[in-house]
Amino acid sequence: MAMSFFDQFASPSYIGIPLIAVAIALPWVLFPTPSARWINNRLITLQGWFINQFTNQLMLPLNLGGHKWALLLASLMVFLMTINMLGLLPYTFTPTTQLSLNMGLAVPLWLATVLIGMRNQPTVALGHLLPEGTPIPLIPILIIIETISLFIRPLALGVRLTANLTAGHLLIQLIATAVFVLLPMMPTVAILTAAVLFLLTLLEVAVAMIQAYVFVLLLSLYLQENV
């Protein structure tokens, strides 16, 4: 039973073909395509309003050089949020519970921000490795510490997203299993547990949205240091 709880995180396959690519590509099909009309329907209007508000909030602390990343970061935010939300539906697979996928997103984007800083302002980028006013004996140690913290950033991005979603899905499955086990023996306790499960599901919806926002927000903060 303990091992079966983790079966939901295994990449699905059909006749030996991995279906994770389908799970990644499917969310883009669900978005309505903007039309050329002057007046759009409510869904497209709501979608445009949400993306505009998010982009304005995200680009607020960045200078004009960082605004080139607006389309990429907004698309990544919508993509992660949609995948996380679809993963809460029954009999679905959440690609963002795979550390390999999250690291595949985090490492190239983090590396791009570092390379932009090294190209545009190498002195400032290297200056982040040594805080101003550091005593001379502590300079080698602080440079090593700051370098390690710099390379840990993409790992923290990927692990944070993976751990939060994995823990939430495991907790939902554990409580749902408890509801089915308790229902024949103690119906009252099972009903109370089901109420807790409903509240936990609402919390996981919020976590799915917040984690996507945090992932993109941290990327924008890394970008802010290098532009």
N, C-alpha and C positions, 0 to 999 in steps of 0.2 A: 504493500500500500504506500509506503514511504517513497519508493522509487516512482510509482505511478503519478505522484504529484508533479514531478518534473517532466512528464511526458508532453505536457502542453507547450514546453519551450523547445521541443525538438522540431527541426525544420521539416515541414511536410513534404511529401514526395508522392508522385503518381507514376506507376510503372517505372520506378527508378529515376524519374526526372524531378529534381528539386523545384518546388513551387514558391520558393521565397521571392524569386523575381516577379512572379504574378502578384504576390502580396505587397511588394514594393510599388509596382506600377499601377495597381488597381485604384488607389485613392485619387489619382489624377483624373480618372474617368468620371468620378462622382461630382466634380466641380462643374457648375454651369458655365457655358461659354458666353462671354459678353457679346452682345449683338451690336450692329451698327446703328441701331435706332437711338433717337434722342432720349426716349423714355424707356427705361428697363423695368423688368418685373421686380417684385419685392425681394426675391432671393438674390438676384444679381446686385441690387442696390445695397442690401445688407452685407453681402460679401465684399463689395467695394468699400463700403464705410468701415468695416472691420480692418481690412488691409491698410487703408489710409491712416486710420487712427494708430494702428500698431507701428507702421513705418514712421510716422511723425514722432511717436514716443521714443522709438529706438534710435532714430537719427538725431535726436535733440542734442545729446552731448558731443556729437561728432562734428568735425569741421567739414568743409566742402569736399575735401579729398576722400573722406570716408563715405560720402553719399553715393559714390559709385557702387557700393556694396548693398544698396537698399533693395534692389530686386532679388539678389541672391539670398539675403538674410530673411526677407519677407517670404520668399518661396520655401526656404528651409523651415521656417516657423509653421507655415500652413501644412507642409508635408509631414513634419513630425507630429503635429497636433492631430492630424487626420489619422495617421497610423496608430497613434496611441489610443484614440477614441474608438476606432474600429476594433482594436484588440480586446476591448471590453465586451464585445458581443459574443454570444455563445458560438462555439464551434468555429472560432476564428483563430488566426495566428498573428502574433505581434512581432514583427521583425525587429523592433527596437529593444526586445528582451535579449537579443544576441549581441554580445560584446564586440564581436567582429564587425558588425554593421556600424555600431556607434563609433568604434575607433576608426573605421573607414571614413566616417563623416568628420570626426573631430581632428584627426591628425593632418589631413591635407589643408583644412581651413585654418587651423592654428599655424601650420607651417607657412601658409600664404601671408598671414599677418606678420610673422617674424621676418620673412624675406622682404616684404614691403618696407618694414622699418629699417632693415639693413641697407636697402637700396636708397631710400629717400633721405633718411637721417641716421647714418650709422653711428655718429657720436652719441646722439640721444639714446638710441637703441642699446648700445653697449653701456651707457651710463646707468641704465636701470639695474645692471648687475652690481653696482657699488653705490650705496646710499651716500649722500653728501655728508661730510663731517665725520666719516668713519675713522676711528683711531688706526694708525699705521699697523700695529701688530695684528689687528683684526681683519685687515684687507684680504689676505688670501682665504681666510675661512669664510668671510661673507661672500666673496666671489663664487666659491664652491657651492655655498648654500643657495644663493640666488640662481645659479645655473641649474642646480637640481630642481628648484621650484619652477623654473621656466619649462623644463622638459617634463615635469609632472602634470602640467596644465592639460594637455590633450588626454592623458590617462584619467585625470579627474573628471573631465567632461564625459568621456565614455562610460566610466564606471558609475558615475552619479545617475545617469539616465537609465542604465541597465539595472542597477540595484533597486532603484525606487519602483520601477515597473514590475520587476520580478517579485519583489517583496509584496507588492499589492496584489498581484495575481495569485500568489501562493496563499495569502491570507484569505482572499475571497474563496478559493477552492477549499481550504480547510474548514471555514465556517459553513459553506454550503454542504460539505460532507457531514458536518456535525448536525445540520438541520435534518438531513435525510435519515441519519442514524437515530436521532432523538424523537422523530415524529411518531413512530409506532409506540414507543415506550412512555414518553413524557410530552404530550402535545403542547402543553402550556409553555414549557421550556423551549420547545422547538419553535413556537410562534415568536417568543421573545428573541430567540437567536436569529430568526428570519428578519425581524425588525432591525437587529444589529447589522445583518448582512445588507439590508437595503441602505442603511445609512453609510456603511462602508463603501458600497458601490457608488453612492453620490460623492464620497470623499475621493474615490479613485478617479472619477471623472475630472474632479478638480485637479488632482495630482497629474493626470495625463496632460492637461492643458498647461499647468504651471511648469512642469518639467521641460516641455517643449519651449516655453518662453525663457526659462532659465538657461537652457542650452544656447539659444541664440543671443540672449543678453550678455552672457559671459564672452561669447565670441566678439560681440560688438565692443566690449570693454578691452579685450586684447587688441582689437583693431584701433581703438582710441589711443592706446599707448604708442602706436607705431605710425600714425599718420599725422 
